[in-house]
Amino acid sequence: MLRAAMGQLFDDLVAEGVKTDDLHRVGELLQDPRVTVNGHVVVSVRARRPQAQEIR
């Protein structure tokens, strides 16, 4: 997931000053099965709009 996000954000990250060499190195590290990245949180939210008679 992080590698996909990096690919999508690569140009924006470079435009913000991140070095391309650093991004490539992070990509290499993310391919290494010995590397574990903690803290990437995925949140799912569901809701529905109440029907008119439910609103009081």
N, C-alpha and C positions, 0 to 999 in steps of 0.2 A: 504494500500500500504506500509506504513511504517512497519507494523507488518510482512508482507511478506518479505520485505527487511531484517529486523532484523533476521528472521529465516534463510535466505540464508547466511547472513554474520556473524552469531553467533560465529562460530569457529574462524573466522578471527579477529573479535572484541576482543574475549578473548585472542587470541595470541598477540594482540597489547596492552593488559593490562587492558581492560575493565573488571570489576568484573562481574561474572555471576549473582550475586544477583542484581546488578544494571540493567542488561539486563532483568532479569525476572520482576523487578519492573516496568521498562518502558513498557514491554509487558502488564502488568496488567493495567497500566494507559491508554494505547491505547485502551483497551477494555471498559473503562469507558465512557459512552455516555456524561458525563458532561465535559470531557476533549476535548479541541479543540487545534489542532496543526496547526499553520499558517506557511507559508513559503515553503511548499513542492511544488516546481514548476515542472510542466510537460511541455516539449517542443516537438513539432512535426515539422519536417522539410521535405519538399518534393523538389525534383529536378529531372531534366531529362538531359540526355546528348544530346547536340545539334547534329542534323544530319550534315553530312559533308558539304553540300551546305550552311548551316547556319553559318558556321565558316568563318570569314573574316580576 
